[in-house]
């Protein structure tokens, strides 16, 4: 998770220099969501999970995050003039 988080931060920093306002809105939302799922995963790993932070619930968070990622990618593709999902 940490490696993915660092990669996201690096890519996000680069995108802030060139991305459109709409893409930045998506990236900001993804950053908040990634941070929360990362925090929940760490709490679980440390033995201090959130009340709704079982392994299955954190796993479901990651699955929702993946769906959000696909939506963000579609916004980015439209911004670039490429059909979403292709």
N, C-alpha and C positions, 0 to 999 in steps of 0.2 A: 504494500500500500504506500509506503513512504517513497519508493522509487517513482510510482505513478504520480504521486502528489507533487514531487519535485519537477517531473517532466511537464506536468500541467502548468505549474508556476512559470517555468521557462517559456513555454509556448504562449501562455497568456500575456507575459511581458512583451513578447514580440508582437503579438496580435494587437495590443493596445496602440501600437504605433501606426498601424495600417488599416485596421478593421473599421467598418461602418458603424454608425451608432446602433443600428438594429443588431448587428453581430455582437457588439460590446454588451448590450443588454442581455443577450443569451449567455455570453461568457461570464458575466457577473453572476447571473443566477446559477450557472453551473459551478462556479467557484464556491458559492455559499453552500450549495448542496453537497459538493465533494468534501468540503470542510466538515460538515455535520456528520456525514457518513464515516469519515475518517475518525472523528472524535468518538463516535459510537463504537466503532471497531476497536479503538484503543482502550476504551473503558471496559469493553468485554474482555479483551486480552489481559487487562490488568486485574480482572476479577471483580470489577466494580461497575457492572453494566447498568444502564438506565433501566427504570422499571419495565419498559417495553423493549429492552435491548438484548433479548436472547439471540443465540446464534442464528436461528431461523429468521428472526425479525431483521437482523443486520444484513443477512443474506438477501432478504426481500428488498431492503434499502438499495443494495447494489444492483439488483435487477431493475428497480425503478430508475436508478441512476443511468443504467445502460439505455433505457428507453428515452430518457431525457437527452442523453448524448446523441442518439440518432436524430431527435428533433432539432438539436442545436446544429448538427452537421447539415441537416436540410436547409436551415436558415442560412448557413454559410454558403452552401452551394447555390441557392437562389441569388444571394448577394453577388456571387461571382458569375451569374448568368448560366449556371449549369442546372439541369433539371434535378430536383430532389429525388433521392432514392435510386438514382441510376448508377 
